[in-house]
Amino acid sequence: MGTKDNSAYWSANKRLIFFCLAVWAFVSFGMGILFRPFLKDISIGGADLGFWMAQQGSIYVFLFIIFFYAFAMNRLDRKFGVNE
């Protein structure tokens, strides 16, 4: 892999990491804290959606992000020829 390929690979990797962190921050901090007053009328399991996202939903989203990141990195590795 040449210098240009290295730069493109790491640029794509950083974009993917930034996207995953932005989703994680929106779900955990945004929906659990900032937007909770707007989500109080939606109920899941007897609790409002904001509380549920802070307690349970953010964990599920975090697990989804882990699997998504692994899938996306495998695809990125194949694209740039650095897969195992």
JOSUL-V489925 format. One line per field, one symbol per residue. psi: psi as a letter, one per 40 degrees, with the letter a starting at -180 (. if undefined). Layout:
psi=???
//
This chain:
psi=hiddddddddddddddddddddddddddddddddedddedehhhfeiidddddddddddddddddddddddddddddddefei.
//
